[in-house]
Amino acid sequence: GMKDVYAEAEKAMLAINPKPARFYEIVADGLSERFRYTEALPLYKQALEANPEHWTAYRGQGLAAMNFGDDELGKKSLETALDKDPLRNNLQTVNLLTLLDSYKNFERVKTEDGRWNLLVHKSEAAVMKDLYLEHLNTNWEALIKKWDFTPDTPITVEAFNRHEDFEVRTVGITGLPALGACFGHLITLDSPSARPPGTYNWASTLRHEMDHVFQLQISNGQIPRWLAEGSSSYEEKRTSPEYERHLEDQLYMHYWADDIPPVRKFNEWFQDGSKVMFAYYLGNVMCEFIDTKLGGVSKIRAMIEAFGKKMTPPEVFRLCLQMEPEDFDKQFRDYVKNERINELRMVPEISEDRTDQLYFRYEDGEATIDDLVTLALAYTQQGSRFDAETFLGLAKKAGAEGKKGHAGSTYWYCKAMLARTDTDLKAAERGKVSRECFEKAIGLGLEDYKTYLMMAQAAQGERNIPMVIHWLKEASHAYPQSAQPYAYLYQIYQQTGENELAVEMAEKWMSVDENNLDVRMWLIQNVYDPGRNWTKMADMARQAINVAPLDVRTHRYRAFALRKLKRYDEAVQSFEFVRRLATGSTPEEAEQAEVDALCDIAATWMQAGENEKCKKALDEAKALDPDNERVKTIQEELDGAAEEEEEGF
């Protein structure tokens, strides 16, 4: 195969030039671009052995070493490159070297099993070091099982508390909108401090990137982007339902606009900034389709391996799924229609192609009443008022005004949308006319998520709370995965004092929103803790830790719930995080917080019947505050338990 071709090329090259540094460098650069750093690095070494003054190879070696996770070789090589070849080592090299100098502010952990090489900023290390390792090990076991593959180690994981540092580490310059990146043996990501609490889920990002480690190593870096991002996004959903990104509304619009890309061209969408977020979501739906309908995750595994063997997409689809890519496209579209958007109630966007088809039909005198209102809808959506009004006039003549179903509901929907932007009407009049038209449209059968939200807004303006609730419920039925109706209903029920309904809405909202911290804390503090629902409290605190691991409350609530559930080891671990996060406005307050945490650890061990461990925690608390009342109380209980044991003996 390719190795033979390379061996022949090398032999021919050596016959002309016994020290072909540039030859080795070109091959190494090509491998590096394909994420194949394990093969690239020995070739850079050969290039520099052939000519130690071949300065451009130092930069290539430095970048490859950095992306492989070897920052020592990376730093040494980049320093040489900058020193000896300053003109070609511009911004990227300087940025990386500046960042590497700041590594003295980070803590590095190399695990004894040789699996992880972890870098965490000192300001976060007390908590994040252990949390990262716990999640990494859990992910490792789960993904080995999923992919039936054990990656080459060590895996380097570097977490940056400033987003700019993550950007520089990943691409050498700032301006990268991502949260994490993976190079096969290296993961870089934003740590919790890089983003405001309640806006970023570090745990789902880590799982996403860990899935890439497996894909990149199985495929030797050759996996196409759509399959890589699709698989990692689907893995998030498989791990925890609240991790899923919800873009079902966009899926609906793309489907009805006949704008779901053929799988052969799907990779191009990842190069288009306006489509890339949806492309991640669509890739996840594609992988879900392969998993649930075409034979399971093992089929995705086979595809990744086949791409690694340089097969073309048609060859991969034939070998792994026994179908042509075009057959896959058709079956996937059917899956989207019948299983992914079938519940949604929305007005579809009419594509330009469909508009043209309908217009030609109208010109040929063959347009039905449904065609006329659909043309009116297309022009309304395109902002072409004159054309929209023309076709509404024609539809009216054909009897659309009172016709139940598509014709009548679409007719009045268009009238409502046009009224909203009618400059001939005063603002108040616009609202009134559009609402009356919406009501007629709904009466004739319109079902539309956005219309329901607009009706809720109108009712809100009139302070008609029962109608606001009515329309928000309609909206939540029209698009069950949308957080917006649940968020509004939660706020309303809180104001009206209907606590059970507020709880129901808060839980539904959190099931589709992985990042919200405030509502999770509200559920923990006001519902699960007083209601003694320890299982829900432990799980919601886990979700809160995934977005705010440096907020001591998240660990404290999880610890209390775990203790109630008699999961003592985990409870102690959570109380240990509380201890490490102990702070106060004075040194005395900080010490008191640490003593409290030690008392909680002691009490937990006592409940577990682990008296030796209880005594150890108490001794630590006593050393800090010998006269603490709580320490004395626990000590008395411990002494009492010891006496009982002796009597029993």
Buried (B, 14 or more C-beta within 10 A) or exposed (E): EEEEEEEEEBEEBEEEEEBBBBBBBBBBBEBBEEBBBBBBBEBBBBBBEBBEEBBBBBBBBBBBBBBBBBBEBBBBBBBBBBEBBEEEBEEBBBBBBEBBEEBEEBBBBEBEEEBBBBBBBEBBBBBBBBBBBEBBBBBBEBBEEBBEBEBEBBBBBBBBBBBBBBBBBBBBBEEBEBBBBBBBBBBBBBBBBBBEBBEBBBBBBBBBBBBBBBBBBBBBBBBBBBBBBBBBBBBBBBBBEBBBBBBBBBBBBBBBBEEBBBBBEBBEBBEEEEBBEBBBBBBBBBBBBBBEBBBEBBBBBBBBBBBBEEBEBEEBBBBBBEBEBEEBBEBBBEBBBEBBBEEBBBBBBBBEEBBEEBBEBBEEEEBEBBBBBBBBBBBBBBEEBEBBBBBBEBBBEBEBBEBEEBBBBBBBBBBBBBBBEBEEBEEEEBBBBBBBBBBBBBEBBBBBBBBBBBBBBBBBEEEBEEBBBBBBBBBBBBBBBBBBBBBBBBEBBBEEEBEEBBBBBBBBBBBBBBBBBEBBBBBBEBBBBEEEBBEBBBBBBBBBBBBBBBBBBBBBBBBBBBBBBEBBEBBBBBBBBBBBBBEEEEEEEEBBBBBBBBBBBBBBBBBBEBBEBBBBBBEBBBEEBEEBEBBEEBBEBBEEEEEEEEEEE
